Amino acid sequence: MNQARTVVRHAPGKLYVAGEYAVVEPGHRAVLVAVDRHVTVAVTAVERPGVVITSDLLPRPEHYTFDGGRLGGGAGGVPHVVAAIETVAALLADRGLEVPGLEVSVTSTLHEAGTKYGLGSSGAVTVAAVAAVAAACGLDLGAAQRLRLALLASARIDAGGSGGDLAASTYGGWIAYRAPDRAFVADLARRRGVRAALEADWPGLQVRRLPAPRALSLHVGWSGSPASTTSLVAALHRKAWRGTPSHQKFLATSADFVTAAIDALEAGDDGSLLEQIRRSRQELARLDDEVGLGIFTPALTALCDAAESAGGAAKPSGAGGGDCGIALLDAGAAHHLAHVHQRWAAAGVLPLPVAAAPEGNRP
């Protein structure tokens, strides 16, 4: 291994187009799009033991040492990077290889001055860290293996996440995603090791490439209030709503409009895609009204109303409660975009200079 070589990997952020909340349930799909803002992770293998992590979100470097396969001693400011390193280290151990000393540097355009916009920074840094650490340690992994490692790493922090953000950050472009049985694969990794888990069948996991809309442009607005996806999803899981007829209706309706959105993208039917985005907004609003999660803030509601008044469609992207909303508008109608942005500004919504990222790895 070349101890002086620095490996650099990038991973894009993401936006949910349809299917959030439902996708955390086994067998349900979501549509996501990667964005053209990235997390960059640079890793250098060094002679001295331990791991040093620097990040543009940390006031100072954090120093870690391995103890029983886990990293300890640091301040815990970069848990997703730590989880990624631990997961790659477990794979190395399963292959009879040692982890070298590592210097890890993280930078991101998914935030500005520490303010996160809800573009999937946790997922992107997990994907980039897995890829960079694996490459620096001499592992040659394909995209499917890197996604699986990222899913295992993420489960160390939040076993309830679907992993859709990880898939979008791994593959880029527009994708349809269905989560694996996370409890099954996490248990498999615990019982048989990470190497065996990578080589096993993962029930339910599916990533499918989708074409971009033909004549619609994607626009992103930030509501000005950061939100925690983990907290919102956890709050929903604590509600007595789960398992009720209303819950089953939500899953069935979500499955229907996600399937229709996938069909619309593959057929190039922009009109049908807009209709599915509107249906997604309506179903999220019904969920919010019934369960009281706070998915829709006044700013996100205004963002959606402005886009629909211009003939487009819009919805919160992800868990809601703040962060970003997305709008799909006629790409050839500049006056519509100006009208939407004026209404967004009046509601305190900041248009973000974010576009869909190109395709990356093949599923």
C-alpha positions in Angstrom: 0.0 0.0 0.0 1.3 3.4 -0.9 1.3 5.2 2.5 1.6 8.7 1.1 -1.2 8.4 -1.5 -4.3 10.5 -0.8 -7.6 9.2 -2.1 -10.4 11.7 -2.8 -14.0 10.7 -3.3 -17.2 12.8 -3.8 -20.8 12.1 -3.2 -23.8 14.2 -4.2 -26.7 15.3 -1.9 -30.2 14.2 -2.7 -33.9 15.3 -2.8 -36.9 13.1 -2.4 -39.3 13.5 -5.3 -42.0 11.1 -4.0 -42.4 8.3 -1.5 -40.8 9.7 1.7 -42.2 8.1 4.9 -43.6 5.2 3.0 -40.2 4.1 1.8 -39.2 3.2 5.4 -41.7 0.4 5.3 -40.6 -2.9 3.7 -41.4 -3.3 0.1 -42.2 0.4 -0.6 -40.4 2.5 -3.2 -39.5 6.1 -3.5 -38.2 8.4 -6.3 -35.1 10.5 -5.6 -32.8 12.7 -7.5 -29.2 13.5 -6.7 -28.2 17.2 -6.7 -25.1 19.0 -7.9 -23.8 19.8 -4.5 -21.4 17.4 -2.9 -19.5 16.1 0.1 -15.8 15.5 -0.5 -13.8 13.1 1.6 -10.0 12.9 1.3 -8.2 10.0 3.0 -4.4 9.5 3.4 -3.0 6.2 4.9 -0.2 7.0 7.2 2.4 5.1 9.3 1.2 6.2 12.8 -1.8 4.4 14.2 -5.2 5.9 14.9 -7.5 8.2 12.9 -7.5 11.9 12.6 -10.6 13.6 11.2 -10.9 17.2 10.1 -14.1 18.7 8.8 -15.4 22.1 7.8 -18.1 21.6 10.4 -15.6 21.0 13.3 -13.7 23.7 15.2 -10.6 21.4 15.4 -9.4 18.0 14.3 -10.7 15.0 16.2 -8.3 12.1 17.2 -9.6 8.5 17.4 -8.1 5.2 18.2 -9.4 1.7 17.6 -10.5 -0.4 20.5 -12.3 -3.7 19.8 -13.3 -2.6 16.3 -14.8 0.7 17.5 -13.3 4.2 17.3 -12.9 6.0 20.6 -11.4 9.1 22.1 -12.8 11.7 19.7 -15.4 14.3 20.5 -18.1 12.6 18.4 -18.7 15.5 16.1 -18.6 13.4 12.9 -20.6 10.2 13.8 -21.4 9.3 10.2 -17.7 9.4 9.2 -16.8 7.4 12.3 -19.4 4.8 11.4 -18.2 4.6 7.9 -14.6 4.0 9.0 -15.6 1.4 11.5 -17.7 -0.5 8.9 -14.8 -0.6 6.4 -12.5 -1.6 9.2 -14.8 -4.5 10.0 -14.6 -5.6 6.4 -10.8 -5.4 6.4 -10.7 -7.5 9.6 -13.0 -10.1 8.0 -10.5 -10.4 5.2 -7.6 -10.7 7.6 -6.3 -7.2 6.9 -5.3 -4.4 9.3 -6.5 -0.8 9.2 -3.6 1.6 8.6 -3.4 5.0 10.3 -5.8 7.4 8.5 -6.0 11.1 8.0 -9.5 12.0 6.9 -10.6 15.4 5.7 -14.2 16.3 5.0 -15.6 19.3 3.1 -19.1 20.0 1.8 -21.1 22.3 -0.3 -24.4 20.9 1.2 -24.2 23.6 3.9 -23.1 27.2 4.1 -21.4 28.5 7.2 -22.7 25.5 9.1 -26.3 25.9 8.0 -27.6 22.6 6.5 -30.2 22.8 3.8 -31.7 19.3 4.1 -29.9 18.0 1.0 -28.9 14.7 2.6 -25.5 15.7 4.0 -25.4 12.7 6.4 -26.0 10.2 3.6 -23.6 11.9 1.3 -20.7 12.0 3.8 -21.4 8.3 4.7 -21.1 7.3 1.0 -18.1 9.5 0.3 -16.3 8.3 3.5 -17.0 4.6 2.7 -15.6 5.0 -0.8 -12.6 7.0 0.2 -11.6 4.9 3.2 -12.1 1.6 1.2 -10.0 2.9 -1.7 -7.2 4.2 0.6 -7.1 0.8 2.3 -6.7 -1.0 -1.0 -10.3 -2.4 -1.4 -11.7 -2.4 -4.9 -15.4 -2.2 -4.4 -18.2 -1.7 -6.9 -21.1 0.7 -6.4 -23.5 -2.0 -5.1 -20.9 -3.0 -2.4 -20.3 0.6 -1.5 -24.0 1.1 -1.1 -24.3 -1.9 1.1 -21.4 -0.8 3.3 -23.0 2.7 3.6 -26.3 1.1 4.6 -24.5 -1.0 7.3 -22.6 2.1 8.5 -25.8 4.2 8.7 -27.6 1.5 10.6 -25.0 1.9 13.4 -26.5 5.3 14.0 -30.1 5.0 12.9 -31.5 1.6 12.1 -34.8 3.2 11.1 -33.6 5.1 8.0 -34.6 3.8 4.6 -31.2 4.5 2.9 -32.7 6.3 0.0 -30.3 9.1 0.5 -27.4 6.7 0.4 -28.6 5.2 -2.9 -29.0 8.6 -4.5 -25.5 9.7 -3.3 -24.0 6.4 -4.6 -25.6 6.4 -8.1 -26.4 10.0 -9.0 -29.2 11.0 -11.4 -32.8 10.1 -10.9 -33.5 6.7 -9.3 -36.3 4.5 -7.9 -35.3 3.0 -4.6 -36.6 0.2 -2.5 -35.1 -0.5 0.9 -33.8 -3.9 2.1 -34.9 -5.6 5.2 -32.5 -3.5 7.4 -33.1 -5.6 10.5 -32.2 -8.8 8.6 -29.0 -7.4 7.1 -27.9 -5.7 10.3 -28.4 -9.0 12.2 -26.5 -10.9 9.5 -23.5 -8.5 9.8 -23.5 -9.0 13.6 -23.7 -12.8 13.4 -21.5 -13.5 10.4 -19.5 -10.4 9.8 -19.5 -7.6 7.2 -17.9 -9.6 4.5 -20.5 -12.4 4.6 -23.2 -9.7 4.8 -21.9 -8.1 1.6 -21.9 -11.4 -0.2 -25.4 -12.5 0.9 -28.8 -11.7 -0.8 -30.4 -8.6 0.6 -34.2 -9.1 0.5 -36.0 -6.1 -1.0 -33.0 -3.9 -2.0 -33.6 -2.4 -5.4 -32.1 0.6 -7.2 -33.4 1.4 -10.6 -32.1 4.2 -13.0 -34.8 6.6 -14.2 -34.6 9.2 -17.0 -35.0 12.9 -16.1 -38.2 14.7 -17.0 -38.3 15.8 -20.6 -39.3 19.5 -20.4 -39.6 20.2 -16.7 -37.0 21.9 -14.6 -36.3 21.2 -11.0 -36.2 24.1 -8.5 -35.4 24.0 -4.8 -36.5 26.3 -2.1 -35.2 26.4 1.5 -37.7 27.3 4.2 -35.2 28.8 6.5 -35.7 26.3 9.3 -33.6 23.2 9.5 -35.4 20.0 10.4 -34.3 16.6 11.7 -35.4 13.7 9.5 -34.5 11.2 12.2 -36.6 12.9 14.8 -39.6 13.3 12.5 -39.6 9.6 11.4 -39.0 8.5 14.9 -42.0 10.6 16.1 -44.2 8.9 13.5 -43.1 5.5 14.6 -44.1 6.3 18.1 -47.6 7.2 17.1 -50.5 4.9 17.5 -51.3 5.6 13.8 -49.0 2.9 12.6 -50.9 -0.3 11.7 -54.2 1.6 11.5 -56.5 1.6 8.4 -55.3 5.2 7.8 -51.7 4.0 7.8 -52.5 1.2 5.4 -54.3 3.8 3.1 -51.2 6.0 3.2 -48.9 3.1 2.1 -51.3 2.0 -0.6 -51.8 5.6 -2.0 -48.0 6.2 -1.8 -47.3 3.0 -3.7 -49.8 4.0 -6.3 -48.4 7.5 -7.0 -44.8 6.4 -6.8 -45.4 3.7 -9.4 -47.2 6.2 -11.5 -44.4 8.7 -11.2 -41.9 6.0 -12.2 -44.0 5.1 -15.2 -44.4 8.8 -16.1 -40.6 9.4 -16.1 -39.9 6.3 -18.2 -42.6 7.3 -20.7 -41.5 11.0 -20.8 -45.0 12.0 -19.7 -44.4 15.3 -17.8 -48.1 16.0 -17.3 -48.6 12.7 -15.5 -45.5 13.3 -13.4 -46.8 16.7 -12.2 -50.1 15.1 -11.2 -48.2 12.5 -9.1 -46.2 15.2 -7.4 -49.5 16.9 -6.5 -50.9 13.6 -5.2 -47.8 13.2 -3.1 -48.3 16.6 -1.6 -51.9 15.9 -0.9 -51.2 12.6 0.9 -48.4 14.1 2.9 -50.8 16.8 4.0 -53.4 14.2 5.0 -50.8 12.4 7.0 -49.8 15.7 8.7 -53.4 16.7 9.5 -54.1 13.3 11.0 -50.9 12.7 12.9 -49.7 16.2 13.7 -46.0 15.8 12.8 -45.6 19.3 11.5 -44.5 18.2 8.0 -45.9 21.4 6.5 -44.7 24.7 7.8 -46.2 28.0 6.5 -43.1 28.5 4.4 -43.3 25.1 2.8 -47.1 25.5 2.1 -46.4 28.9 0.4 -43.6 27.3 -1.6 -46.0 24.6 -2.9 -48.9 27.1 -3.6 -46.6 29.4 -5.6 -45.5 26.6 -7.9 -49.0 25.3 -8.5 -50.2 28.8 -9.3 -47.7 28.8 -12.1 -48.9 25.5 -13.5 -46.2 23.4 -11.8 -46.2 21.0 -8.9 -44.4 21.1 -5.6 -44.1 19.4 -2.3 -41.8 19.2 0.8 -38.8 17.0 0.0 -38.0 14.4 2.7 -39.4 14.5 6.1 -40.6 18.1 6.0 -40.9 20.2 9.1 -38.6 22.7 7.5 -35.6 22.3 5.2 -36.3 22.1 1.4 -39.3 21.9 -0.9 -39.0 21.0 -4.6 -40.9 22.4 -7.5 -41.2 21.1 -11.1 -41.9 23.8 -13.6 -42.1 24.2 -17.4 -38.5 24.6 -18.4 -39.4 27.0 -21.2 -41.4 29.4 -19.1 -39.0 31.9 -17.5 -41.7 34.3 -16.5 -43.3 31.5 -14.5 -40.1 31.0 -12.6 -39.8 34.7 -11.9 -43.3 34.7 -10.5 -42.6 31.7 -8.3 -39.4 33.2 -6.9 -41.2 36.5 -6.1 -43.8 34.6 -4.1 -41.1 32.5 -2.4 -39.3 35.6 -1.4 -42.4 37.1 0.1 -42.9 33.9 2.2 -39.3 33.8 3.3 -38.3 31.0 1.1 -34.8 31.1 -0.3 -34.3 29.7 -3.8 -31.2 27.5 -3.8 -28.9 27.3 -6.8 -29.3 23.5 -7.0 -29.8 21.3 -10.0 -30.1 17.6 -10.6 -26.7 15.9 -10.7 -25.7 13.7 -13.7 -25.7 10.0 -13.5 -22.8 8.4 -11.8 -22.4 4.7 -11.1 -24.5 2.0 -12.7 -26.9 0.1 -10.4 
